[in-house]
Amino acid sequence: MELKKRLEQFKKLEYEFHKEFYQELTKGQHPHTLFIGCSDSRIDAKTLFQAEAGEIFQIRNVANIVPRADEQTPHPSSLAALEYAVKILKVENVIVCGHSTCGGCAALRKMDHYLEELPHTMDWISQSLAISEYIDIKYPDLPEERKIIKLEKLNVVQQLDNLMTYDFLREKVEAGEINLQGYYYDIGTGTVSVYDYVSEFSDLLKEIAAFKEQM
């Protein structure tokens, strides 16, 4: 189907039947959740949450990565969206959503293979390279397909810790003003696992951090 026809159908079948709702949206946005997800076209926050327009503010990138505050290479686009969601929109929830069969995580396992063809992508996902290498050391006998799944999940946990390096977010999480969670969405089963940012991950994150320092 042509994109132009889809736009025409939106106006005719969606907008015209919900005109008052869309006109109300012109007064401003009041999303309750910041969704940090992968750019993968199969991941749709609106579908997962059964949400309407205006409910979810989104940051989308390859492998749902959040740069740390102390990252040597700044990434102002991601930080600007995070800052705006927390300080101006005052979202109640910040969610990092990873997923099964993530191409970004799979590429982390073959950095050398893609480095020449996808230099910008490799530069971006290299922020999570230590997690991939940690898995090789920690689980040397694990089949490769299981290592990728573990990477997809640990990558989500790492991003929660990365988010907490920003004072303006950490203070609100610690004050109970923001609910910080990680999700792992299994596309094939429709199952969503939820990880709360609590002390249960502290030992794991410390172990990964110590591993990074040894690299």
MDTraj code that builds the backbone (N, CA, C; nanometers):
import mdtraj as md
import numpy as np

residues = "MET GLU LEU LYS LYS ARG LEU GLU GLN PHE LYS LYS LEU GLU TYR GLU PHE HIS LYS GLU PHE TYR GLN GLU LEU THR LYS GLY GLN HIS PRO HIS THR LEU PHE ILE GLY CYS SER ASP SER ARG ILE ASP ALA LYS THR LEU PHE GLN ALA GLU ALA GLY GLU ILE PHE GLN ILE ARG ASN VAL ALA ASN ILE VAL PRO ARG ALA ASP GLU GLN THR PRO HIS PRO SER SER LEU ALA ALA LEU GLU TYR ALA VAL LYS ILE LEU LYS VAL GLU ASN VAL ILE VAL CYS GLY HIS SER THR CYS GLY GLY CYS ALA ALA LEU ARG LYS MET ASP HIS TYR LEU GLU GLU LEU PRO HIS THR MET ASP TRP ILE SER GLN SER LEU ALA ILE SER GLU TYR ILE ASP ILE LYS TYR PRO ASP LEU PRO GLU GLU ARG LYS ILE ILE LYS LEU GLU LYS LEU ASN VAL VAL GLN GLN LEU ASP ASN LEU MET THR TYR ASP PHE LEU ARG GLU LYS VAL GLU ALA GLY GLU ILE ASN LEU GLN GLY TYR TYR TYR ASP ILE GLY THR GLY THR VAL SER VAL TYR ASP TYR VAL SER GLU PHE SER ASP LEU LEU LYS GLU ILE ALA ALA PHE LYS GLU GLN MET".split()
xyz = np.array([
    [0.0842, -0.1207, 0.0000],
    [0.0000, 0.0000, 0.0000],
    [0.0874, 0.1252, 0.0000],
    [0.0505, 0.2232, -0.0818],
    [0.1272, 0.3469, -0.0883],
    [0.1105, 0.4271, 0.0414],
    [0.2175, 0.4938, 0.0806],
    [0.2128, 0.5725, 0.2034],
    [0.1109, 0.6852, 0.1935],
    [0.0993, 0.7446, 0.0758],
    [0.0042, 0.8535, 0.0588],
    [-0.1376, 0.8063, 0.0860],
    [-0.1713, 0.6861, 0.0416],
    [-0.3055, 0.6326, 0.0647],
    [-0.3293, 0.6076, 0.2136],
    [-0.2236, 0.5663, 0.2829],
    [-0.2378, 0.5443, 0.4274],
    [-0.2660, 0.6757, 0.4995],
    [-0.1998, 0.7813, 0.4555],
    [-0.2255, 0.9127, 0.5151],
    [-0.3695, 0.9571, 0.4893],
    [-0.4157, 0.9310, 0.3707],
    [-0.5538, 0.9666, 0.3369],
    [-0.6530, 0.8858, 0.4204],
    [-0.6209, 0.7604, 0.4438],
    [-0.7084, 0.6767, 0.5251],
    [-0.7099, 0.7226, 0.6703],
    [-0.5930, 0.7675, 0.7192],
    [-0.5881, 0.8197, 0.8558],
    [-0.6840, 0.9377, 0.8709],
    [-0.6757, 1.0292, 0.7753],
    [-0.7606, 1.1486, 0.7827],
    [-0.9087, 1.1109, 0.7729],
    [-0.9384, 1.0176, 0.6868],
    [-1.0781, 0.9829, 0.6603],
    [-1.1373, 0.8883, 0.7645],
    [-1.0608, 0.7879, 0.8041],
    [-1.1145, 0.6840, 0.8910],
    [-1.0809, 0.7027, 1.0391],
    [-0.9691, 0.7670, 1.0679],
    [-0.9297, 0.7846, 1.2073],
    [-0.9598, 0.9262, 1.2567],
    [-0.9024, 1.0244, 1.1896],
    [-0.9180, 1.1621, 1.2372],
    [-1.0634, 1.2075, 1.2381],
    [-1.1343, 1.1872, 1.1308],
    [-1.2711, 1.2379, 1.1200],
    [-1.3641, 1.1785, 1.2255],
    [-1.3373, 1.0555, 1.2676],
    [-1.4210, 0.9917, 1.3689],
    [-1.3803, 1.0304, 1.5115],
    [-1.2582, 1.0867, 1.5265],
    [-1.2101, 1.1249, 1.6593],
    [-1.1564, 1.2684, 1.6565],
    [-1.2262, 1.3533, 1.5840],
    [-1.1794, 1.4898, 1.5618],
    [-1.1615, 1.5660, 1.6930],
    [-1.2551, 1.5528, 1.7841],
    [-1.2466, 1.6266, 1.9105],
    [-1.1236, 1.5843, 1.9908],
    [-1.0939, 1.4547, 1.9880],
    [-0.9766, 1.4043, 2.0597],
    [-0.8488, 1.4665, 2.0033],
    [-0.8343, 1.4698, 1.8730],
    [-0.7130, 1.5241, 1.8119],
    [-0.7034, 1.6751, 1.8287],
    [-0.8159, 1.7427, 1.8268],
    [-0.8146, 1.8871, 1.8485],
    [-0.7749, 1.9194, 1.9928],
    [-0.8116, 1.8324, 2.0846],
    [-0.7739, 1.8511, 2.2250],
    [-0.6223, 1.8365, 2.2416],
    [-0.5615, 1.7523, 2.1591],
    [-0.4171, 1.7323, 2.1666],
    [-0.3387, 1.8575, 2.1294],
    [-0.3998, 1.9495, 2.0558],
    [-0.3298, 2.0725, 2.0176],
    [-0.3010, 2.1614, 2.1383],
    [-0.3698, 2.1350, 2.2501],
    [-0.3497, 2.2168, 2.3700],
    [-0.2236, 2.1797, 2.4462],
    [-0.1628, 2.0674, 2.4098],
    [-0.0399, 2.0263, 2.4767],
    [-0.0364, 1.8766, 2.4999],
    [0.0788, 1.8284, 2.5439],
    [0.0929, 1.6854, 2.5722],
    [0.1187, 1.6625, 2.7205],
    [0.0634, 1.5532, 2.7715],
    [0.0794, 1.5184, 2.9123],
    [0.1033, 1.3674, 2.9248],
    [0.2123, 1.3185, 2.8675],
    [0.2399, 1.1747, 2.8731],
    [0.2720, 1.1298, 3.0156],
    [0.2292, 1.0114, 3.0498],
    [0.2589, 0.9579, 3.1821],
    [0.3871, 0.8751, 3.1826],
    [0.4364, 0.8384, 3.0615],
    [0.5487, 0.7456, 3.0535],
    [0.6500, 0.7863, 2.9466],
    [0.7774, 0.7755, 2.9835],
    [0.8857, 0.7856, 2.8861],
    [0.9255, 0.6430, 2.8508],
    [0.9126, 0.6079, 2.7244],
    [0.9449, 0.4743, 2.6753],
    [1.0746, 0.4816, 2.5962],
    [1.1784, 0.4140, 2.6454],
    [1.3070, 0.4096, 2.5761],
    [1.3172, 0.2724, 2.5120],
    [1.2992, 0.2682, 2.3808],
    [1.2923, 0.1399, 2.3120],
    [1.3843, 0.1320, 2.1922],
    [1.3942, 0.0130, 2.1381],
    [1.4753, -0.0099, 2.0195],
    [1.4049, 0.0468, 1.8960],
    [1.4837, 0.0850, 1.7973],
    [1.4276, 0.1371, 1.6727],
    [1.3584, 0.0289, 1.5907],
    [1.3759, -0.0951, 1.6287],
    [1.3167, -0.2095, 1.5578],
    [1.1690, -0.1841, 1.5279],
    [1.1301, -0.2033, 1.4025],
    [0.9931, -0.1730, 1.3591],
    [0.8879, -0.2634, 1.4236],
    [0.9309, -0.3732, 1.4844],
    [0.8363, -0.4649, 1.5478],
    [0.7987, -0.4231, 1.6893],
    [0.8684, -0.3223, 1.7412],
    [0.8446, -0.2771, 1.8776],
    [0.7597, -0.1509, 1.8738],
    [0.6373, -0.1616, 1.9220],
    [0.5448, -0.0491, 1.9171],
    [0.4882, -0.0240, 2.0566],
    [0.5315, 0.0852, 2.1179],
    [0.4900, 0.1156, 2.2546],
    [0.3388, 0.1329, 2.2656],
    [0.2805, 0.1954, 2.1667],
    [0.1361, 0.2189, 2.1697],
    [0.0592, 0.0871, 2.1739],
    [0.1066, -0.0111, 2.0969],
    [0.0415, -0.1420, 2.0956],
    [0.0633, -0.2150, 2.2274],
    [0.1879, -0.2134, 2.2782],
    [0.2188, -0.2841, 2.4024],
    [0.1360, -0.2333, 2.5196],
    [0.1209, -0.1023, 2.5274],
    [0.0476, -0.0419, 2.6386],
    [-0.1001, -0.0188, 2.6079],
    [-0.1409, -0.0533, 2.4848],
    [-0.2780, -0.0242, 2.4430],
    [-0.3103, 0.1223, 2.4708],
    [-0.2193, 0.2090, 2.4276],
    [-0.2278, 0.3512, 2.4593],
    [-0.2826, 0.4335, 2.3437],
    [-0.3217, 0.5568, 2.3753],
    [-0.3671, 0.6520, 2.2755],
    [-0.2587, 0.7567, 2.2529],
    [-0.2731, 0.8328, 2.1468],
    [-0.1785, 0.9410, 2.1192],
    [-0.1744, 1.0362, 2.2385],
    [-0.0541, 1.0783, 2.2769],
    [-0.0396, 1.1722, 2.3870],
    [-0.0038, 1.1076, 2.5193],
    [-0.0072, 0.9748, 2.5262],
    [0.0201, 0.9074, 2.6535],
    [0.1672, 0.8735, 2.6739],
    [0.2403, 0.8493, 2.5653],
    [0.3762, 0.7972, 2.5777],
    [0.4756, 0.8838, 2.5002],
    [0.5757, 0.9322, 2.5704],
    [0.6869, 1.0061, 2.5107],
    [0.7956, 0.9032, 2.4824],
    [0.8600, 0.9115, 2.3660],
    [0.9496, 0.8026, 2.3272],
    [1.0896, 0.8470, 2.2869],
    [1.1858, 0.7623, 2.3222],
    [1.3222, 0.7703, 2.2703],
    [1.3474, 0.6367, 2.2031],
    [1.3797, 0.6388, 2.0749],
    [1.4039, 0.5149, 2.0016],
    [1.5447, 0.5184, 1.9422],
    [1.6189, 0.4115, 1.9609],
    [1.7501, 0.3996, 1.8982],
    [1.7880, 0.2520, 1.8873],
    [1.8949, 0.2239, 1.8170],
    [1.9391, 0.0863, 1.7996],
    [1.9807, 0.0267, 1.9343],
    [1.9155, -0.0823, 1.9726],
    [1.9459, -0.1580, 2.0952],
    [1.9068, -0.0860, 2.2235],
    [1.8132, 0.0082, 2.2148],
    [1.7585, 0.0784, 2.3326],
    [1.8656, 0.1160, 2.4358],
    [1.9655, 0.1885, 2.3892],
    [2.0791, 0.2260, 2.4737],
    [2.0613, 0.3669, 2.5310],
    [2.0997, 0.3830, 2.6574],
    [2.1020, 0.5144, 2.7215],
    [2.2472, 0.5463, 2.7551],
    [2.3081, 0.6461, 2.6915],
    [2.4466, 0.6813, 2.7239],
    [2.4592, 0.7226, 2.8697],
    [2.5678, 0.6854, 2.9331],
    [2.5920, 0.7257, 3.0716],
    [2.6287, 0.8736, 3.0765],
    [2.6045, 0.9341, 3.1909],
    [2.6355, 1.0761, 3.2054],
    [2.7846, 1.1032, 3.1888],
    [2.8673, 1.0051, 3.2256],
    [3.0120, 1.0241, 3.2168],
    [3.0710, 0.9679, 3.0878],
    [2.9860, 0.9383, 2.9893],
    [3.0329, 0.8862, 2.8614],
    [3.1242, 0.9889, 2.7944],
    [3.2377, 0.9436, 2.7425],
    [3.3340, 1.0356, 2.6829],
    [3.2792, 1.1044, 2.5585],
    [3.2006, 1.0299, 2.4799],
    [3.1403, 1.0875, 2.3603],
    [2.9973, 1.1306, 2.3921],
    [2.9671, 1.2598, 2.3885],
    [2.8321, 1.3053, 2.4234],
    [2.7286, 1.2662, 2.3185],
    [2.6059, 1.2421, 2.3634],
    [2.4954, 1.2091, 2.2732],
    [2.3779, 1.3001, 2.3105],
    [2.3835, 1.4266, 2.2690],
    [2.2846, 1.5255, 2.3136],
    [2.1412, 1.4947, 2.2740],
    [2.1192, 1.4213, 2.1654],
    [1.9824, 1.3928, 2.1239],
    [1.9099, 1.3098, 2.2295],
    [1.9723, 1.2018, 2.2733],
    [1.9115, 1.1161, 2.3753],
    [1.8953, 1.1911, 2.5065],
    [1.9980, 1.2658, 2.5441],
    [1.9929, 1.3391, 2.6697],
    [1.8855, 1.4472, 2.6672],
    [1.8704, 1.5154, 2.5540],
    [1.7704, 1.6215, 2.5427],
    [1.6295, 1.5659, 2.5640],
    [1.6003, 1.4510, 2.5035],
    [1.4677, 1.3904, 2.5184],
    [1.4442, 1.3444, 2.6616],
    [1.5469, 1.2849, 2.7229],
    [1.5363, 1.2400, 2.8621],
    [1.5131, 1.3583, 2.9555],
    [1.5911, 1.4617, 2.9362],
    [1.5815, 1.5827, 3.0182],
    [1.4437, 1.6468, 3.0060],
    [1.3939, 1.6562, 2.8844],
    [1.2630, 1.7187, 2.8602],
    [1.1510, 1.6362, 2.9234],
    [1.1597, 1.5048, 2.9096],
    [1.0553, 1.4177, 2.9643],
    [1.0477, 1.4282, 3.1161],
    [1.1634, 1.4338, 3.1798],
    [1.1686, 1.4360, 3.3260],
    [1.1409, 1.5743, 3.3829],
    [1.2070, 1.6762, 3.3270],
    [1.1983, 1.8100, 3.3854],
    [1.0751, 1.8884, 3.3421],
    [1.0341, 1.8759, 3.2179],
    [0.9234, 1.9563, 3.1665],
    [0.7917, 1.8783, 3.1636],
    [0.7953, 1.7593, 3.1064],
    [0.6722, 1.6805, 3.0975],
    [0.6391, 1.6104, 3.2286],
    [0.7404, 1.5933, 3.3135],
    [0.7221, 1.5329, 3.4460],
    [0.6525, 1.3971, 3.4386],
    [0.7098, 1.3096, 3.3582],
    [0.6542, 1.1756, 3.3431],
    [0.6600, 1.1004, 3.4750],
    [0.5684, 1.0074, 3.4924],
    [0.5621, 0.9280, 3.6149],
    [0.6426, 0.7990, 3.6031],
    [0.6618, 0.7529, 3.4813],
    [0.7324, 0.6269, 3.4567],
    [0.8416, 0.6456, 3.3523],
    [0.9544, 0.5808, 3.3750],
    [1.0596, 0.5746, 3.2743],
    [1.0866, 0.4265, 3.2508],
    [1.0643, 0.3833, 3.1280],
    [1.0739, 0.2429, 3.0922],
    [1.1823, 0.2222, 2.9867],
    [1.2700, 0.1238, 3.0084],
    [1.3629, 0.0795, 2.9045],
    [1.3128, -0.0559, 2.8568],
    [1.2887, -0.0686, 2.7280],
    [1.2326, -0.1922, 2.6743],
    [1.3270, -0.2573, 2.5735],
    [1.3815, -0.3731, 2.6121],
    [1.4581, -0.4547, 2.5200],
    [1.3672, -0.5605, 2.4606],
    [1.4192, -0.6379, 2.3673],
    [1.3308, -0.7356, 2.3036],
    [1.4091, -0.8523, 2.2453],
    [1.3381, -0.9589, 2.2134],
    [1.3990, -1.0775, 2.1539],
    [1.4401, -1.0499, 2.0095],
    [1.5297, -1.1307, 1.9584],
    [1.5841, -1.1189, 1.8222],
    [1.6245, -0.9753, 1.7887],
    [1.6934, -0.9112, 1.8817],
    [1.7384, -0.7729, 1.8627],
    [1.8606, -0.7706, 1.7705],
    [1.8489, -0.7055, 1.6577],
    [1.9584, -0.6984, 1.5624],
    [2.0797, -0.6254, 1.6172],
    [2.0542, -0.5235, 1.6998],
    [2.1647, -0.4478, 1.7578],
    [2.2482, -0.5330, 1.8517],
    [2.1810, -0.6104, 1.9362],
    [2.2531, -0.6977, 2.0292],
    [2.3262, -0.8085, 1.9536],
    [2.2627, -0.8611, 1.8497],
    [2.3271, -0.9651, 1.7687],
    [2.4520, -0.9094, 1.7011],
    [2.4457, -0.7833, 1.6567],
    [2.5602, -0.7207, 1.5907],
    [2.6766, -0.7018, 1.6876],
    [2.6447, -0.6826, 1.8158],
    [2.7497, -0.6692, 1.9165],
    [2.8375, -0.7938, 1.9221],
    [2.7792, -0.9067, 1.8880],
    [2.8522, -1.0327, 1.8910],
    [2.9420, -1.0501, 1.7684],
    [2.9266, -0.9592, 1.6698],
    [3.0054, -0.9677, 1.5460],
    [3.0538, -0.8291, 1.5047],
    [3.1101, -0.7575, 1.6015],
    [3.1530, -0.6199, 1.5764],
    [3.2477, -0.6091, 1.4575],
    [3.3448, -0.6959, 1.4502],
    [3.4452, -0.6883, 1.3436],
    [3.3823, -0.7101, 1.2058],
    [3.2808, -0.7926, 1.2020],
    [3.2153, -0.8249, 1.0749],
    [3.1440, -0.7031, 1.0155],
    [3.0868, -0.6187, 1.1038],
    [3.0054, -0.5063, 1.0565],
    [3.0774, -0.3711, 1.0613],
    [3.1979, -0.3689, 1.1188],
    [3.2650, -0.2419, 1.1453],
    [3.2832, -0.1553, 1.0208],
    [3.3211, -0.2160, 0.9114],
    [3.3452, -0.1387, 0.7888],
    [3.2147, -0.0973, 0.7222],
    [3.1166, -0.1855, 0.7223],
    [2.9901, -0.1583, 0.6543],
    [2.8995, -0.0639, 0.7332],
    [2.9011, -0.0768, 0.8655],
    [2.8111, 0.0020, 0.9510],
    [2.8906, 0.0714, 1.0620],
    [2.9795, 0.1620, 1.0266],
    [3.0656, 0.2251, 1.1279],
    [2.9899, 0.3060, 1.2325],
    [2.8853, 0.3765, 1.1923],
    [2.8112, 0.4585, 1.2870],
    [2.7299, 0.3708, 1.3833],
    [2.6732, 0.2649, 1.3296],
    [2.5975, 0.1724, 1.4138],
    [2.6891, 0.1053, 1.5149],
    [2.8058, 0.0623, 1.4692],
    [2.9003, -0.0046, 1.5589],
    [2.9514, 0.0904, 1.6667],
    [2.9718, 0.2159, 1.6303],
    [3.0153, 0.3150, 1.7284],
    [2.9088, 0.3320, 1.8367],
    [2.7835, 0.3338, 1.7962],
    [2.6733, 0.3525, 1.8908],
    [2.6582, 0.2324, 1.9846],
    [2.6485, 0.1124, 1.9281],
    [2.6223, -0.0047, 2.0129],
    [2.7453, -0.0477, 2.0928],
    [2.8619, 0.0038, 2.0583],
    [2.9821, -0.0321, 2.1341],
    [2.9719, 0.0115, 2.2798],
    [2.8765, 0.0986, 2.3097],
    [2.8545, 0.1391, 2.4485],
    [2.8155, 0.0198, 2.5357],
    [2.7621, -0.0846, 2.4730],
    [2.7221, -0.2050, 2.5472],
    [2.8165, -0.3227, 2.5213],
    [2.9306, -0.2956, 2.4614],
    [3.0237, -0.4031, 2.4267],
    [3.0735, -0.4781, 2.5503],
    [3.0934, -0.4065, 2.6590],
    [3.1454, -0.4710, 2.7805],
    [3.0507, -0.5796, 2.8309],
    [2.9207, -0.5603, 2.8123],
    [2.8238, -0.6604, 2.8570],
    [2.8408, -0.7886, 2.7762],
    [2.8601, -0.7735, 2.6456],
    [2.8801, -0.8887, 2.5593],
    [3.0057, -0.9657, 2.5994],
    [3.1131, -0.8942, 2.6269],
    [3.2378, -0.9588, 2.6644],
    [3.2279, -1.0207, 2.8035],
    [3.1524, -0.9557, 2.8900],
    [3.1293, -1.0099, 3.0249],
    [3.0587, -1.1451, 3.0168],
    [2.9618, -1.1562, 2.9275],
    [2.8875, -1.2816, 2.9110],
    [2.9789, -1.3934, 2.8644],
    [3.0731, -1.3619, 2.7739],
    [3.1679, -1.4636, 2.7268],
    [3.2530, -1.5170, 2.8416],
    [3.2929, -1.4279, 2.9312],
    [3.3763, -1.4686, 3.0450],
    [3.2944, -1.5424, 3.1497],
    [3.1753, -1.4925, 3.1757],
    [3.0911, -1.5482, 3.2816],
    [3.0244, -1.6786, 3.2401],
    [2.9876, -1.6892, 3.1129],
    [2.9158, -1.8075, 3.0648],
    [2.9841, -1.8636, 2.9391],
    [3.1061, -1.9119, 2.9513],
    [3.1824, -1.9557, 2.8338],
    [3.1207, -2.0730, 2.7575],
    [3.0470, -2.1591, 2.8266],
    [2.9917, -2.2785, 2.7630],
    [2.8487, -2.2603, 2.7125],
    [2.7951, -2.1416, 2.7283],
    [2.6579, -2.1163, 2.6855],
    [2.6511, -2.1108, 2.5329],
    [2.5542, -2.1777, 2.4699],
    [2.5407, -2.1696, 2.3237],
    [2.5234, -2.0248, 2.2797],
    [2.5693, -1.9920, 2.1599],
    [2.5672, -1.8538, 2.1121],
    [2.4283, -1.7931, 2.1141],
    [2.3269, -1.8701, 2.0744],
    [2.1909, -1.8142, 2.0726],
    [2.1428, -1.7776, 2.2122],
    [2.1888, -1.8538, 2.3138],
    [2.1516, -1.8220, 2.4518],
    [2.2305, -1.7006, 2.5020],
    [2.3525, -1.6865, 2.4540],
    [2.4320, -1.5689, 2.4924],
    [2.3664, -1.4414, 2.4415],
    [2.3113, -1.4466, 2.3205],
    [2.2456, -1.3281, 2.2647],
    [2.1221, -1.2921, 2.3464],
    [2.0448, -1.3923, 2.3869],
    [1.9265, -1.3664, 2.4697],
    [1.9673, -1.3053, 2.6032],
    [2.0720, -1.3588, 2.6634],
    [2.1200, -1.3045, 2.7910],
    [2.1687, -1.1617, 2.7720],
    [2.2337, -1.1369, 2.6595],
    [2.2801, -1.0013, 2.6289],
    [2.1623, -0.9059, 2.6150],
    [2.0586, -0.9478, 2.5464],
    [1.9394, -0.8632, 2.5297],
    [1.8809, -0.8243, 2.6645],
    [1.8816, -0.9182, 2.7595],
    [1.8234, -0.8921, 2.8916],
    [1.9163, -0.8097, 2.9794],
    [2.0456, -0.8457, 2.9839],
    [2.1403, -0.7706, 3.0653],
    [2.1580, -0.6289, 3.0129],
    [2.1425, -0.6116, 2.8833],
    [2.1525, -0.4783, 2.8252],
    [2.0445, -0.3858, 2.8811],
    [1.9252, -0.4403, 2.9033],
    [1.8173, -0.3610, 2.9629],
    [1.8549, -0.3179, 3.1038],
    [1.9051, -0.4128, 3.1828],
    [1.9439, -0.3831, 3.3210],
    [2.0529, -0.2763, 3.3240],
    [2.1488, -0.2870, 3.2324],
    [2.2569, -0.1888, 3.2267],
    [2.2047, -0.0493, 3.1970],
    [2.1042, -0.0395, 3.1113],
    [2.0501, 0.0927, 3.0768],
    [1.9799, 0.1573, 3.1967],
    [1.9201, 0.0753, 3.2829],
    [1.8595, 0.1301, 3.4043],
    [1.9669, 0.1949, 3.4909],
    [2.0811, 0.1279, 3.5011],
    [2.1916, 0.1837, 3.5782],
    [2.2467, 0.3084, 3.5107],
    [2.2536, 0.3062, 3.3777],
    [2.3002, 0.4243, 3.3043],
    [2.2107, 0.5443, 3.3312],
    [2.0806, 0.5214, 3.3348],
    [1.9857, 0.6297, 3.3625],
    [2.0104, 0.6920, 3.4994],
    [2.0487, 0.6090, 3.5947],
    [2.0684, 0.6586, 3.7305],
    [2.1961, 0.7410, 3.7457],
    [2.2745, 0.7549, 3.6389],
    [2.3919, 0.8421, 3.6454],
    [2.3541, 0.9883, 3.6255],
    [2.2291, 1.0142, 3.5906],
    [2.1819, 1.1516, 3.5730],
    [2.1135, 1.1982, 3.7015],
    [2.1705, 1.2993, 3.7644],
    [2.1199, 1.3458, 3.8936],
    [1.9721, 1.3831, 3.8895],
    [1.9295, 1.4513, 3.7813],
    [1.7924, 1.4996, 3.7755],
    [1.6911, 1.3850, 3.7702],
    [1.7333, 1.2682, 3.7226],
    [1.6453, 1.1510, 3.7216],
    [1.6602, 1.0708, 3.8501],
    [1.7837, 1.0482, 3.8915],
    [1.8074, 0.9677, 4.0112],
    [1.7368, 1.0257, 4.1334],
    [1.7401, 1.1568, 4.1471],
    [1.6765, 1.2200, 4.2622],
    [1.5267, 1.1937, 4.2665],
    [1.4630, 1.1932, 4.1494],
    [1.3189, 1.1685, 4.1430],
    [1.2864, 1.0207, 4.1661],
    [1.3734, 0.9328, 4.1191],
    [1.3526, 0.7894, 4.1431],
    [1.3654, 0.7602, 4.2918],
    [1.4693, 0.8143, 4.3547],
    [1.4925, 0.7903, 4.4967],
    [1.3844, 0.8532, 4.5840],
    [1.3219, 0.9613, 4.5341],
    [1.2149, 1.0272, 4.6084],
    [1.0793, 0.9603, 4.5844],
    [1.0763, 0.8601, 4.4967],
    [0.9516, 0.7907, 4.4673],
    [0.8613, 0.8658, 4.3717],
    [0.9155, 0.9670, 4.3028],
    [0.8362, 1.0464, 4.2098],
    [0.8344, 0.9871, 4.0694],
    [0.9309, 0.8994, 4.0397],
    [0.9373, 0.8330, 3.9104],
    [0.9561, 0.6829, 3.9320],
    [0.8794, 0.6063, 3.8587],
    [0.8904, 0.4613, 3.8608],
    [0.9832, 0.4190, 3.7475],
    [1.0993, 0.3630, 3.7805],
    [1.1984, 0.3234, 3.6814],
    [1.1955, 0.1718, 3.6652],
    [1.1684, 0.1253, 3.5425],
    [1.1581, -0.0176, 3.5169],
    [1.2218, -0.0563, 3.3835],
    [1.2591, -0.1826, 3.3740],
    [1.3064, -0.2382, 3.2489],
    [1.2112, -0.3465, 3.2027],
    [1.1875, -0.3534, 3.0730],
    [1.1010, -0.4568, 3.0148],
    [1.1820, -0.5392, 2.9157],
    [1.1476, -0.6668, 2.9076],
    [1.2015, -0.7517, 2.8017],
    [1.0827, -0.8135, 2.7300],
    [1.0666, -0.7760, 2.6041],
    [0.9518, -0.8179, 2.5240],
    [0.9915, -0.9329, 2.4329],
    [0.9291, -1.0489, 2.4538],
    [0.9506, -1.1636, 2.3667],
    [0.8490, -1.1554, 2.2535],
    [0.8962, -1.1201, 2.1366],
    [0.8064, -1.0944, 2.0237],
    [0.7234, -1.2174, 1.9879],
    [0.7855, -1.3339, 1.9894],
    [0.7165, -1.4549, 1.9458],
    [0.6082, -1.5038, 2.0384],
    [0.6243, -1.4779, 2.1687],
    [0.5253, -1.5256, 2.2670],
    [0.4342, -1.4154, 2.3186],
    [0.4720, -1.2899, 2.2951],
    [0.3916, -1.1786, 2.3460],
    [0.4125, -1.1536, 2.4942],
    [0.5105, -1.2215, 2.5540],
    [0.5386, -1.2074, 2.6968],
    [0.6281, -1.0869, 2.7231],
    [0.5947, -1.0107, 2.8268],
    [0.6772, -0.8975, 2.8680],
    [0.7228, -0.9192, 3.0111],
    [0.8529, -0.9344, 3.0299],
    [0.9098, -0.9488, 3.1642],
    [0.9433, -0.8110, 3.2174],
    [0.9186, -0.7900, 3.3466],
    [0.9389, -0.6584, 3.4073],
    [1.0496, -0.6658, 3.5109],
    [1.1454, -0.5719, 3.5001],
    [1.2545, -0.5634, 3.5964],
    [1.2457, -0.4292, 3.6688],
    [1.2227, -0.4318, 3.7982],
    [1.2233, -0.3086, 3.8761],
    [1.3679, -0.2720, 3.9097],
    [1.3955, -0.1427, 3.9124],
    [1.5296, -0.1001, 3.9497],
    [1.5392, -0.1028, 4.1020],
    [1.5808, -0.2143, 4.1535],
    [1.5944, -0.2324, 4.2984],
    [1.7282, -0.2985, 4.3261],
    [1.7554, -0.3233, 4.4535],
    [1.8867, -0.3721, 4.4958],
    [1.9222, -0.5084, 4.4397],
    [1.8248, -0.5833, 4.3905],
    [1.8544, -0.7173, 4.3396],
    [1.9535, -0.7144, 4.2238],
    [1.9658, -0.5995, 4.1573],
    [2.0581, -0.5895, 4.0449],
    [2.1921, -0.5280, 4.0844],
    [2.2042, -0.4814, 4.2069],
    [2.3232, -0.4062, 4.2444],
    [2.4509, -0.4888, 4.2338],
    [2.4489, -0.6135, 4.2797],
    [2.5686, -0.6973, 4.2754],
    [2.6084, -0.7261, 4.1304],
    [2.5093, -0.7537, 4.0460],
    [2.5361, -0.7814, 3.9052],
    [2.5994, -0.6605, 3.8381],
    [2.5436, -0.5424, 3.8633],
    [2.5948, -0.4212, 3.8004],
    [2.7357, -0.3888, 3.8501],
    [2.7605, -0.4140, 3.9782],
    [2.8943, -0.3911, 4.0319],
    [2.9947, -0.4865, 3.9669],
    [2.9512, -0.6092, 3.9424],
    [3.0387, -0.7082, 3.8797],
    [3.0721, -0.6675, 3.7367],
    [2.9705, -0.6187, 3.6637],
    [2.9938, -0.5742, 3.5264],
    [3.0833, -0.4503, 3.5255],
    [3.0607, -0.3591, 3.6208],
    [3.1417, -0.2374, 3.6287],
    [3.2880, -0.2718, 3.6569],
    [3.3086, -0.3688, 3.7455],
    [3.4460, -0.4102, 3.7770],
    [3.5122, -0.4730, 3.6553],
    [3.4333, -0.5470, 3.5785],
    [3.4846, -0.6095, 3.4572],
    [3.5278, -0.5017, 3.3563],
    [3.4475, -0.3943, 3.3440],
    [3.4797, -0.2858, 3.2515],
    [3.6137, -0.2220, 3.2867],
    [3.6385, -0.2062, 3.4174],
    [3.7607, -0.1410, 3.4612],
    [3.8842, -0.2244, 3.4273],
    [3.8647, -0.3557, 3.4142],
    [3.9758, -0.4437, 3.3834],
    [4.0048, -0.4501, 3.2327],
    [3.9101, -0.4001, 3.1515],
    [3.9257, -0.4081, 3.0059],
    [4.0402, -0.3188, 2.9577],
])
top = md.Topology()
chain = top.add_chain()
for i, resn in enumerate(residues, 1):
    res = top.add_residue(resn, chain, resSeq=i)
    for name in ("N", "CA", "C"):
        top.add_atom(name, md.element.get_by_symbol(name[0]), res)
traj = md.Trajectory(xyz[None], top)
